[in-house]
Amino acid sequence: MRRIAAGDQAAMADLYDQTCQMVYGLALRILAEPTAAEDVMVEVYAQLWRQAAGFDPSRGSPSAWLLTMTRSRAIDARRARGRDRASEPLEAAGELSSDCPGPEAMSVAAERHRFVQSALAQLSEELRQLIELAYFGGLSHSEIAARLDQPLGTVKTRIRSAMLQLRTLLAPLNAPLPALKEE
């Protein structure tokens, strides 16, 4: 820190290389936006460069001081963004998009999940185990054969049989929806 306070750019570069991931990570965690985290990081290192002479080693380590500055700057940036949104007119809220599925999509997904679970339950225990190992466990046919101590050809044949049964059981999911009558 004394070298940085004296204007040693190499010392600043060394400190940056050692701490930039930690500073960026903290800013990103607080702000959840990479561009804003990068902006905070630039501000923190600029502040450190300007105020290095004011560093007091009796109050903590340089990394603790740096993280304290990062936290403060990131929280300030988050609050400023919140004020910007709070001052927007209510009509602007309708323009915001969400990555979260709506209630209808969630209901359809839940119903589809129940339907698939019901179809799996209709398979024999042996076939259900093979499907679970292959598709939910991510095992290859060879790995399943080794795990269950069965011939590879038998495993492949049984998985194919299970898939054909599931295709039949899940066929209603692919059926077109009836058209709604307009009254």
Buried (B, 14 or more C-beta within 10 A) or exposed (E): BEBBBEEEEEBBEEBBEEBBEEBBBBBBEBBEBEEBBBBBBEBBBEBBBEEBEEBEEEEEEBEEBBBEBBBEBBBEBBEEEEEEEEEEEEEEEEEEEEEEEEEEEEEEEEEEEEBBEEBBEEBEEEBBBBBBBBBEEEBEBEBBBEEBEBEEEEBBEBBEBBBEBBEEBBEEEEEEEEEEEEE
